[in-house]
């Protein structure tokens, strides 16, 4: 079939016509496989934008969700629930970082918005945020203001909520001119997702940390896509050995159930006041139950070890055909291509392998479930050799 993304959308089915869509309709999924209405079995190396960390139909995840739905599907944050506290404690233990509190919300953009709120609260009078070129932090007001290219693409508000400047992502020497005593915070993805599975690297991230310390700015690590084990470590902060003031995460955190989290250092936690942050649905009991289940599955299944092993295998075997190199970390990998990535993606989909693209037109992005095996990688290698 012709594996070209369908951009001829209409609202005939009742849905707002805002998404380009792949030429397949998924009816069910299991493990790392998608099953389509026309009978295809498609290897999912994209994981729903890095969401399906455990794959599809994971028993522990399903059990946790159904049990919590049966016992108490929802209560507001004005009511104490043990499942909420357990999820926060389990997440902090998993992180292995100097962080001591969790604020649960619904999406990565919300997590970043609340991180900015805390930064400006703690650095009152400052009006500036520094972001990294090619970044993606979300589509809400403040998150979009710090997303590279958003103003031209879909950020239509008349002005940004604060001053923003952009640090070149491969130039540590440029950090000082962008991070000043007017900077409340720096926000950075340790491994950029939409930016092409581009890892900023330990030297660059440490330079950000040192500059933040020098001028009193906070360092926010946006790990919405690269966090929760995707690098083969709990977070990119662990992978690169950098100390954050705040970490935002989502996507893999719920394995498909909408949930996000803002993890805060003791200094940020101490700045919190009652009613200082709030949410209706964030921290709902079903969301918290699946957070527990995701952490349990990653740890008990030794999935971080699998990510490291299979990621290395991808790098060893998949630089074939149109692929000339790789970048990124763990299961946030970019395959650098000799021809347009969209052409490679389409050719792979024609062979029943779903991948992603990125803001870099020469990078095919891989975001597979952590349960991916070497035998699945062999299917990708074989397909690349033929296109």
VOPAGU-2260 file (C-alpha; in pm, 1 decimal, decimal comma):
REM VOPAGU-2260
SITE   aa  ch    i         X         Y         Z
SITE  UNK   A    0       0,0       0,0       0,0
SITE  UNK   A    1     101,5     362,4     -36,5
SITE  UNK   A    2     241,9     462,4     303,8
SITE  UNK   A    3     186,2     835,7     273,5
SITE  UNK   A    4      52,0    1040,5     562,0
SITE  UNK   A    5    -305,1    1148,5     496,3
SITE  UNK   A    6    -341,7    1525,2     519,7
SITE  UNK   A    7    -680,0    1546,7     343,7
SITE  UNK   A    8    -884,9    1576,8     658,8
SITE  UNK   A    9   -1247,5    1673,5     697,4
SITE  UNK   A   10   -1476,2    1699,3     998,8
SITE  UNK   A   11   -1717,9    1447,3     846,3
SITE  UNK   A   12   -1660,2    1198,0    1128,9
SITE  UNK   A   13   -1715,6    1462,9    1394,9
SITE  UNK   A   14   -1349,9    1504,0    1489,1
SITE  UNK   A   15   -1178,3    1839,2    1458,5
SITE  UNK   A   16    -959,7    1822,2    1144,7
SITE  UNK   A   17    -626,9    1902,8    1311,5
SITE  UNK   A   18    -421,0    1583,1    1282,9
SITE  UNK   A   19    -235,4    1438,3     987,9
SITE  UNK   A   20    -275,8    1065,0    1013,5
SITE  UNK   A   21     -89,9     754,9     902,8
SITE  UNK   A   22    -268,1     532,4     649,0
SITE  UNK   A   23    -370,2     269,8     901,2
SITE  UNK   A   24    -654,9     224,8    1147,6
SITE  UNK   A   25    -566,0      40,3    1465,7
SITE  UNK   A   26    -834,9    -181,1    1617,4
SITE  UNK   A   27    -633,3    -353,4    1889,7
SITE  UNK   A   28    -276,8    -395,6    2014,0
SITE  UNK   A   29     -71,5    -644,7    2213,1
SITE  UNK   A   30     289,0    -636,0    2325,5
SITE  UNK   A   31     480,9    -439,5    2061,2
SITE  UNK   A   32     226,4    -509,0    1786,1
SITE  UNK   A   33     -57,8    -306,6    1637,5
SITE  UNK   A   34    -343,5    -478,8    1454,5
SITE  UNK   A   35    -531,6    -285,4    1187,4
SITE  UNK   A   36    -881,6    -299,7    1047,1
SITE  UNK   A   37    -753,0    -434,2     715,7
SITE  UNK   A   38    -568,2    -724,0     881,1
SITE  UNK   A   39    -214,1    -589,6     904,9
SITE  UNK   A   40      19,1    -663,6    1197,9
SITE  UNK   A   41     246,2    -363,0    1247,4
SITE  UNK   A   42     557,2    -348,9    1464,5
SITE  UNK   A   43     524,5     -36,3    1679,4
SITE  UNK   A   44     859,0     140,1    1715,5
SITE  UNK   A   45     693,8     472,9    1795,7
SITE  UNK   A   46     488,6     383,3    2102,4
SITE  UNK   A   47     226,9     653,0    2061,6
SITE  UNK   A   48     473,7     943,3    2100,7
SITE  UNK   A   49     679,8     758,3    2366,9
SITE  UNK   A   50     376,0     671,5    2578,9
SITE  UNK   A   51     354,0     290,4    2553,4
SITE  UNK   A   52     655,5     211,5    2770,7
SITE  UNK   A   53     523,6    -129,1    2877,0
SITE  UNK   A   54     375,3    -211,4    2539,8
SITE  UNK   A   55       9,9    -304,4    2505,9
SITE  UNK   A   56    -197,9    -526,9    2731,0
SITE  UNK   A   57      51,8    -540,4    3017,7
SITE  UNK   A   58    -114,0    -750,8    3287,2
SITE  UNK   A   59      10,0    -560,5    3590,8
SITE  UNK   A   60     -93,3    -228,3    3442,5
SITE  UNK   A   61    -437,4    -357,9    3348,9
SITE  UNK   A   62    -489,1    -512,4    3690,9
SITE  UNK   A   63    -390,8    -195,7    3874,8
SITE  UNK   A   64    -619,9      18,6    3662,3
SITE  UNK   A   65    -924,5    -209,0    3684,0
SITE  UNK   A   66    -886,9    -268,9    4057,2
SITE  UNK   A   67    -863,8     100,7    4133,0
SITE  UNK   A   68   -1155,0     179,5    3902,4
SITE  UNK   A   69   -1362,2     -74,2    4091,4
SITE  UNK   A   70   -1270,4      50,8    4437,8
SITE  UNK   A   71   -1267,7     429,9    4388,2
SITE  UNK   A   72   -1245,0     575,9    4040,7
SITE  UNK   A   73   -1203,1     934,9    4155,8
SITE  UNK   A   74   -1171,7    1170,4    4448,0
SITE  UNK   A   75   -1046,3    1526,9    4457,0
SITE  UNK   A   76    -716,9    1631,6    4607,4
SITE  UNK   A   77    -913,4    1772,0    4902,2
SITE  UNK   A   78    -956,7    1411,0    5015,8
SITE  UNK   A   79    -657,6    1207,7    5134,9
SITE  UNK   A   80    -601,7     877,5    4951,8
SITE  UNK   A   81    -328,7     626,6    5026,5
SITE  UNK   A   82    -280,8     540,5    4659,1
SITE  UNK   A   83    -180,8     900,5    4590,2
SITE  UNK   A   84      85,8     905,3    4859,5
SITE  UNK   A   85     214,9     562,8    4757,4
SITE  UNK   A   86     252,6     672,9    4395,3
SITE  UNK   A   87     447,1     985,0    4493,8
SITE  UNK   A   88     680,0     791,0    4721,9
SITE  UNK   A   89     735,6     517,7    4463,7
SITE  UNK   A   90     813,0     773,6    4194,9
SITE  UNK   A   91    1062,9     959,4    4413,8
SITE  UNK   A   92    1235,2     633,5    4505,5
SITE  UNK   A   93    1252,5     535,2    4138,9
SITE  UNK   A   94    1401,8     872,8    4042,5
SITE  UNK   A   95    1710,0     835,9    4265,5
SITE  UNK   A   96    1756,4    1212,4    4252,6
SITE  UNK   A   97    1769,8    1481,9    4524,4
SITE  UNK   A   98    1396,7    1551,9    4491,8
SITE  UNK   A   99    1143,3    1521,8    4772,2
SITE  UNK   A  100     792,8    1606,4    4652,2
SITE  UNK   A  101     561,4    1534,7    4359,9
SITE  UNK   A  102     275,4    1739,9    4216,6
SITE  UNK   A  103      59,7    1522,2    3992,7
SITE  UNK   A  104    -113,3    1677,9    3693,3
SITE  UNK   A  105    -246,6    1553,5    3359,6
SITE  UNK   A  106       0,3    1636,5    3082,2
SITE  UNK   A  107     357,6    1730,8    3015,1
SITE  UNK   A  108     262,7    2083,8    2915,1
SITE  UNK   A  109      85,1    2130,1    3249,9
SITE  UNK   A  110     390,1    2000,9    3432,6
SITE  UNK   A  111     607,4    2259,3    3259,0
SITE  UNK   A  112     356,0    2538,1    3324,6
SITE  UNK   A  113     363,7    2462,5    3696,2
SITE  UNK   A  114     743,3    2443,4    3697,1
SITE  UNK   A  115     750,8    2795,1    3552,3
SITE  UNK   A  116     505,2    2912,9    3819,2
SITE  UNK   A  117     737,7    2787,5    4091,1
SITE  UNK   A  118    1042,3    2941,7    3924,8
SITE  UNK   A  119     884,9    3286,3    3906,5
SITE  UNK   A  120     751,6    3253,4    4260,2
SITE  UNK   A  121    1096,6    3171,3    4393,0
SITE  UNK   A  122    1272,8    3432,2    4180,1
SITE  UNK   A  123    1026,6    3718,4    4216,5
SITE  UNK   A  124    1109,0    4017,9    3999,5
SITE  UNK   A  125    1285,1    3817,8    3729,7
SITE  UNK   A  126    1113,3    3812,5    3391,6
SITE  UNK   A  127    1316,2    3575,0    3177,2
SITE  UNK   A  128    1328,1    3203,9    3090,0
SITE  UNK   A  129    1611,6    3053,5    2884,3
SITE  UNK   A  130    1525,9    2759,3    2659,0
SITE  UNK   A  131    1727,8    2553,6    2412,1
SITE  UNK   A  132    1706,9    2579,3    2036,1
SITE  UNK   A  133    1492,5    2302,9    1877,7
SITE  UNK   A  134    1312,4    2236,9    2206,8
SITE  UNK   A  135     953,5    2122,4    2253,0
SITE  UNK   A  136     778,7    2186,5    2584,7
SITE  UNK   A  137     407,6    2181,3    2499,3
SITE  UNK   A  138     121,7    2375,1    2343,5
SITE  UNK   A  139     -14,0    2571,1    2639,7
SITE  UNK   A  140      75,0    2935,2    2697,6
SITE  UNK   A  141     407,6    2928,4    2883,3
SITE  UNK   A  142     511,2    2590,1    2744,9
SITE  UNK   A  143     455,7    2708,9    2388,8
SITE  UNK   A  144     648,4    3029,4    2456,6
SITE  UNK   A  145     954,7    2812,1    2522,3
SITE  UNK   A  146     896,4    2574,8    2229,6
SITE  UNK   A  147    1122,0    2631,0    1929,1
SITE  UNK   A  148     926,5    2746,4    1624,0
SITE  UNK   A  149     588,0    2746,7    1797,7
SITE  UNK   A  150     516,5    3110,5    1720,7
SITE  UNK   A  151     532,5    3047,1    1346,4
SITE  UNK   A  152     355,0    2711,2    1355,4
SITE  UNK   A  153      65,2    2723,5    1601,8
SITE  UNK   A  154     124,8    2967,4    1886,9
SITE  UNK   A  155    -129,5    3237,8    1803,9
SITE  UNK   A  156    -147,2    3439,2    2126,4
SITE  UNK   A  157     -51,1    3804,7    2080,6
SITE  UNK   A  158     246,5    3794,0    2316,1
SITE  UNK   A  159     446,3    3554,2    2530,4
SITE  UNK   A  160     383,4    3552,5    2906,1
SITE  UNK   A  161     750,7    3632,3    2979,9
SITE  UNK   A  162    1081,1    3704,8    2808,4
SITE  UNK   A  163    1245,4    3406,7    2635,0
SITE  UNK   A  164    1585,0    3359,7    2475,3
SITE  UNK   A  165    1725,1    3057,3    2296,7
SITE  UNK   A  166    2057,1    2893,3    2377,5
SITE  UNK   A  167    2227,0    2710,0    2087,6
SITE  UNK   A  168    2213,5    2341,4    2173,6
SITE  UNK   A  169    2571,0    2250,9    2082,6
SITE  UNK   A  170    2751,0    2556,9    2216,8
SITE  UNK   A  171    2817,5    2554,8    2593,7
SITE  UNK   A  172    3015,6    2876,0    2557,9
SITE  UNK   A  173    2695,7    3059,9    2458,2
SITE  UNK   A  174    2514,7    2974,6    2781,6
SITE  UNK   A  175    2643,3    3269,7    2983,4
SITE  UNK   A  176    2505,5    3534,2    2747,8
SITE  UNK   A  177    2155,5    3383,7    2766,5
SITE  UNK   A  178    2138,1    3299,2    3137,8
SITE  UNK   A  179    2164,6    3620,4    3342,5
SITE  UNK   A  180    2063,8    3760,8    3677,6
SITE  UNK   A  181    1719,6    3828,1    3523,3
SITE  UNK   A  182    1670,8    3459,9    3441,6
SITE  UNK   A  183    1425,0    3279,7    3667,8
SITE  UNK   A  184    1489,5    2937,8    3514,6
SITE  UNK   A  185    1645,4    2740,9    3232,7
SITE  UNK   A  186    1437,6    2462,3    3081,0
SITE  UNK   A  187    1604,8    2182,0    2885,7
SITE  UNK   A  188    1527,3    1834,0    2756,3
SITE  UNK   A  189    1832,1    1615,6    2834,7
SITE  UNK   A  190    1748,4    1429,9    2513,4
SITE  UNK   A  191    1536,8    1637,1    2278,7
SITE  UNK   A  192    1251,5    1440,0    2126,7
SITE  UNK   A  193    1085,0    1650,4    1859,4
SITE  UNK   A  194    1424,1    1812,5    1807,6
SITE  UNK   A  195    1550,4    1488,9    1651,7
SITE  UNK   A  196    1642,4    1255,5    1941,4
SITE  UNK   A  197    1933,7    1486,5    2007,3
SITE  UNK   A  198    2111,2    1440,6    2340,5
SITE  UNK   A  199    2249,4    1760,2    2492,2
SITE  UNK   A  200    2528,0    1567,7    2664,5
SITE  UNK   A  201    2678,8    1573,4    3012,0
SITE  UNK   A  202    2917,8    1862,8    2946,1
SITE  UNK   A  203    2640,8    2089,9    2817,3
SITE  UNK   A  204    2396,3    2003,4    3095,1
SITE  UNK   A  205    2661,3    2051,3    3361,0
SITE  UNK   A  206    2743,8    2390,0    3211,8
SITE  UNK   A  207    2375,9    2481,5    3243,5
SITE  UNK   A  208    2379,4    2369,3    3606,6
SITE  UNK   A  209    2689,2    2572,3    3686,6
SITE  UNK   A  210    2555,1    2885,2    3519,3
SITE  UNK   A  211    2221,6    2851,3    3699,5
SITE  UNK   A  212    2407,7    2826,1    4030,6
SITE  UNK   A  213    2617,5    3130,6    3943,8
SITE  UNK   A  214    2319,8    3359,2    3875,5
SITE  UNK   A  215    2063,7    3199,1    4107,2
SITE  UNK   A  216    1840,1    3056,0    3833,9
SITE  UNK   A  217    1656,2    2725,8    3862,3
SITE  UNK   A  218    1725,2    2432,3    3629,9
SITE  UNK   A  219    1413,1    2259,1    3499,2
SITE  UNK   A  220    1468,2    1931,9    3316,1
SITE  UNK   A  221    1180,5    1851,7    3083,8
SITE  UNK   A  222    1173,6    1473,1    3083,2
SITE  UNK   A  223     824,5    1436,9    2945,5
SITE  UNK   A  224     959,6    1224,6    2661,9
SITE  UNK   A  225    1304,1    1109,7    2774,4
SITE  UNK   A  226    1215,1    1030,7    3136,9
SITE  UNK   A  227    1070,4     729,3    3317,7
SITE  UNK   A  228    1340,0     489,7    3199,6
SITE  UNK   A  229    1352,1     574,8    2832,2
SITE  UNK   A  230    1727,5     643,7    2841,1
SITE  UNK   A  231    1795,3     317,7    3027,0
SITE  UNK   A  232    1824,3     517,8    3349,5
SITE  UNK   A  233    1532,7     645,6    3559,4
SITE  UNK   A  234    1571,4     993,3    3410,0
SITE  UNK   A  235    1802,7    1179,3    3177,1
SITE  UNK   A  236    1930,7    1356,6    3487,5
SITE  UNK   A  237    2067,5    1021,9    3606,9
SITE  UNK   A  238    2197,7     932,2    3262,5
SITE  UNK   A  239    2401,8    1253,0    3232,6
SITE  UNK   A  240    2477,1    1302,0    3603,6
SITE  UNK   A  241    2322,5    1647,4    3643,6
SITE  UNK   A  242    2130,7    1784,0    3943,8
SITE  UNK   A  243    1793,8    1944,0    3859,9
SITE  UNK   A  244    1582,5    2175,8    4071,1
SITE  UNK   A  245    1269,6    2039,1    3907,1
SITE  UNK   A  246    1191,0    1751,3    3672,5
SITE  UNK   A  247     876,6    1727,1    3462,4
SITE  UNK   A  248     758,7    1394,8    3325,4
SITE  UNK   A  249     454,2    1237,3    3159,6
SITE  UNK   A  250     404,3    1004,1    2858,8
SITE  UNK   A  251     561,4     675,4    2979,7
SITE  UNK   A  252     459,4     760,3    3336,6
SITE  UNK   A  253     106,9     631,0    3272,0
SITE  UNK   A  254     165,6     390,0    2981,2
SITE  UNK   A  255    -142,2     531,8    2810,3
SITE  UNK   A  256    -339,5     667,4    3103,9
SITE  UNK   A  257    -317,9    1049,7    3115,6
SITE  UNK   A  258     -89,4    1147,2    3403,0
SITE  UNK   A  259     208,8    1377,1    3450,6
SITE  UNK   A  260     423,3    1487,9    3739,9
SITE  UNK   A  261     635,6    1776,1    3857,8
SITE  UNK   A  262     913,4    1650,3    4086,5
SITE  UNK   A  263    1069,3    1914,7    4307,9
SITE  UNK   A  264    1387,1    1957,9    4509,9
SITE  UNK   A  265    1364,2    2038,7    4883,1
SITE  UNK   A  266    1423,0    2409,1    4817,0
SITE  UNK   A  267    1131,5    2421,9    4573,9
SITE  UNK   A  268     911,0    2217,8    4806,9
SITE  UNK   A  269     980,8    2464,5    5088,3
SITE  UNK   A  270     856,5    2748,6    4867,9
SITE  UNK   A  271     514,9    2585,6    4824,4
SITE  UNK   A  272     213,5    2733,8    5000,8
SITE  UNK   A  273    -136,5    2594,7    5044,9
SITE  UNK   A  274    -336,9    2649,6    4722,7
SITE  UNK   A  275     -20,2    2761,9    4546,9
SITE  UNK   A  276     -72,9    2491,9    4282,0
SITE  UNK   A  277    -391,8    2310,1    4196,6
SITE  UNK   A  278    -569,6    2072,7    3961,2
SITE  UNK   A  279    -901,9    1891,0    3938,5
SITE  UNK   A  280    -804,0    1566,5    3770,4
SITE  UNK   A  281    -432,4    1555,4    3843,4
SITE  UNK   A  282    -344,3    1291,8    4099,2
SITE  UNK   A  283    -666,6    1101,4    4048,1
SITE  UNK   A  284    -660,8     754,6    4206,3
SITE  UNK   A  285    -661,6     564,9    3875,7
SITE  UNK   A  286    -371,7     774,3    3749,3
SITE  UNK   A  287    -178,2     712,1    4069,5
SITE  UNK   A  288    -249,4     339,6    4054,6
SITE  UNK   A  289     -99,3     314,2    3707,3
SITE  UNK   A  290     206,0     518,8    3811,4
SITE  UNK   A  291     271,7     255,8    4078,0
SITE  UNK   A  292     215,6     -19,8    3824,6
SITE  UNK   A  293     452,2     134,1    3568,2
SITE  UNK   A  294     733,9     171,8    3820,1
SITE  UNK   A  295     674,7    -180,5    3948,2
SITE  UNK   A  296     683,4    -324,5    3597,1
SITE  UNK   A  297    1002,3    -138,8    3504,1
SITE  UNK   A  298    1179,3    -249,1    3819,9
SITE  UNK   A  299    1054,5    -606,5    3853,3
SITE  UNK   A  300    1095,4    -675,4    3482,0
SITE  UNK   A  301    1446,1    -523,6    3475,5
SITE  UNK   A  302    1332,4    -321,8    3177,5
SITE  UNK   A  303    1606,9     -61,3    3214,6
SITE  UNK   A  304    1861,9    -332,6    3144,6
SITE  UNK   A  305    1662,5    -436,5    2840,0
SITE  UNK   A  306    1650,5     -79,5    2711,8
SITE  UNK   A  307    2028,7     -51,8    2739,0
SITE  UNK   A  308    2090,8    -385,9    2568,2
SITE  UNK   A  309    1844,9    -350,0    2281,1
SITE  UNK   A  310    1934,7      15,2    2224,6
SITE  UNK   A  311    2298,5     -84,0    2176,8
SITE  UNK   A  312    2185,3    -358,6    1938,5
SITE  UNK   A  313    1988,9    -106,7    1730,8
SITE  UNK   A  314    2295,6     113,4    1700,0
SITE  UNK   A  315    2508,9    -186,0    1600,1
SITE  UNK   A  316    2275,8    -332,4    1338,7
SITE  UNK   A  317    2056,6     -59,1    1193,6
SITE  UNK   A  318    2311,9     165,2    1024,3
SITE  UNK   A  319    2222,7       8,2     692,0
SITE  UNK   A  320    2038,5     108,7     377,0
SITE  UNK   A  321    1939,6     475,6     403,7
SITE  UNK   A  322    2060,1     501,9     766,7
SITE  UNK   A  323    2403,7     660,7     799,6
SITE  UNK   A  324    2425,6     704,9    1176,5
SITE  UNK   A  325    2236,6     729,6    1503,1
SITE  UNK   A  326    2196,5     966,5    1794,9
SITE  UNK   A  327    2002,8     994,6    2119,1
SITE  UNK   A  328    1996,3     759,7    2415,7
SITE  UNK   A  329    1821,8     437,7    2514,6
SITE  UNK   A  330    1485,8     406,0    2343,4
SITE  UNK   A  331    1479,3     768,3    2235,2
SITE  UNK   A  332    1690,6     713,0    1926,1
SITE  UNK   A  333    1728,4     900,8    1603,1
SITE  UNK   A  334    1835,1     719,7    1287,9
SITE  UNK   A  335    2012,2     971,3    1066,2
SITE  UNK   A  336    1915,6     917,3     703,6
SITE  UNK   A  337    2074,9     991,2     369,1
SITE  UNK   A  338    1740,9    1089,1     219,3
SITE  UNK   A  339    1431,2    1257,1     370,0
SITE  UNK   A  340    1320,3    1083,4     688,3
SITE  UNK   A  341     955,2    1099,2     579,4
SITE  UNK   A  342    1041,0     886,3     274,9
SITE  UNK   A  343    1215,8     629,6     494,0
SITE  UNK   A  344     928,7     630,6     741,9
SITE  UNK   A  345     677,0     572,1     463,2
SITE  UNK   A  346     881,6     288,4     315,4
SITE  UNK   A  347     907,5     120,3     656,2
SITE  UNK   A  348     535,2     153,2     717,5
SITE  UNK   A  349     473,3     -13,8     382,4
SITE  UNK   A  350     662,9    -308,8     535,5
SITE  UNK   A  351     451,3    -296,7     853,6
SITE  UNK   A  352     697,3    -110,6    1076,9
SITE  UNK   A  353     578,0     212,9    1237,4
SITE  UNK   A  354     839,7     476,2    1322,0
SITE  UNK   A  355     832,2     851,5    1373,0
SITE  UNK   A  356     997,0    1155,4    1225,7
SITE  UNK   A  357    1103,4    1475,6    1401,5
SITE  UNK   A  358    1185,0    1840,1    1352,3
SITE  UNK   A  359    1504,5    1727,0    1180,4
SITE  UNK   A  360    1408,9    1623,1     824,3
SITE  UNK   A  361    1694,6    1370,9     815,1
SITE  UNK   A  362    1608,7    1182,8    1137,7
SITE  UNK   A  363    1372,7     888,2    1183,6
SITE  UNK   A  364    1274,6     870,8    1549,2
SITE  UNK   A  365    1239,5     544,9    1744,7
SITE  UNK   A  366    1041,1     540,4    2071,3
SITE  UNK   A  367     953,5     172,2    2118,3
SITE  UNK   A  368     812,5      -3,8    2423,9
SITE  UNK   A  369    1074,7    -108,7    2677,9
SITE  UNK   A  370     977,7    -470,3    2610,2
SITE  UNK   A  371    1120,7    -459,3    2256,6
SITE  UNK   A  372    1350,2    -754,8    2183,7
SITE  UNK   A  373    1645,6    -811,3    1955,5
SITE  UNK   A  374    1432,3   -1025,6    1726,6
SITE  UNK   A  375    1212,3    -722,4    1662,3
SITE  UNK   A  376    1517,6    -512,0    1578,8
SITE  UNK   A  377    1618,0    -774,4    1322,9
SITE  UNK   A  378    1290,2    -703,3    1141,4
SITE  UNK   A  379    1380,8    -334,2    1124,3
SITE  UNK   A  380    1732,4    -410,2    1001,0
SITE  UNK   A  381    1601,1    -637,5     729,3
SITE  UNK   A  382    1349,4    -378,3     616,7
SITE  UNK   A  383    1608,7     -99,7     604,1
SITE  UNK   A  384    1830,5    -313,0     384,2
SITE  UNK   A  385    1557,5    -328,6     119,2
SITE  UNK   A  386    1444,5      33,8      95,4
